């Protein structure tokens, strides 16, 4: 499945903008987008509760499957069933979703309030 990129813009405070410029100039990342994607992935890796909340919300909205939710959280499907139940989300047995999204896309959707 081909993933479509979506442009998301934000206006960082001046001190953050300067830091982003410096990161770009150092050549450690191809561009600001690569750095921001890495920062999002790092944040998600460090915060399991955030990954759980995102996975439960996307599963509830039927945007991801149970298996994809388990991948986002980094757990087994059986454990994900328990987690989803604890989050108050009804399990959808025997369903699959046509769309799967990577973790960065999921958090960006959450930040936009979708």
Secondary structure in CASP SS format (residue, H / E / C, confidence):
PFRMAT SS
TARGET T0000
AUTHOR 0000-0000-0000
METHOD secondary structure of the structure
MODEL  1
X C 1.00
X C 1.00
X C 1.00
X C 1.00
X C 1.00
X C 1.00
X C 1.00
X C 1.00
X C 1.00
X C 1.00
X C 1.00
X C 1.00
X C 1.00
X H 1.00
X H 1.00
X H 1.00
X H 1.00
X H 1.00
X H 1.00
X H 1.00
X H 1.00
X H 1.00
X H 1.00
X H 1.00
X H 1.00
X H 1.00
X C 1.00
X C 1.00
X C 1.00
X C 1.00
X C 1.00
X H 1.00
X H 1.00
X H 1.00
X H 1.00
X H 1.00
X H 1.00
X H 1.00
X H 1.00
X H 1.00
X H 1.00
X H 1.00
X H 1.00
X H 1.00
X H 1.00
X H 1.00
X C 1.00
X H 1.00
X H 1.00
X H 1.00
X H 1.00
X H 1.00
X H 1.00
X H 1.00
X H 1.00
X H 1.00
X H 1.00
X H 1.00
X H 1.00
X H 1.00
X C 1.00
X C 1.00
X C 1.00
X C 1.00
X C 1.00
X H 1.00
X H 1.00
X H 1.00
X H 1.00
X H 1.00
X H 1.00
X H 1.00
X H 1.00
X C 1.00
X C 1.00
X C 1.00
X H 1.00
X H 1.00
X H 1.00
X H 1.00
X H 1.00
X H 1.00
X H 1.00
X H 1.00
X H 1.00
X H 1.00
X C 1.00
X C 1.00
X C 1.00
X C 1.00
X C 1.00
X C 1.00
X C 1.00
X C 1.00
X C 1.00
X C 1.00
X C 1.00
X C 1.00
X C 1.00
X C 1.00
X C 1.00
X C 1.00
X H 1.00
X H 1.00
X H 1.00
X H 1.00
X H 1.00
X H 1.00
X H 1.00
X H 1.00
X H 1.00
X H 1.00
X C 1.00
X C 1.00
END
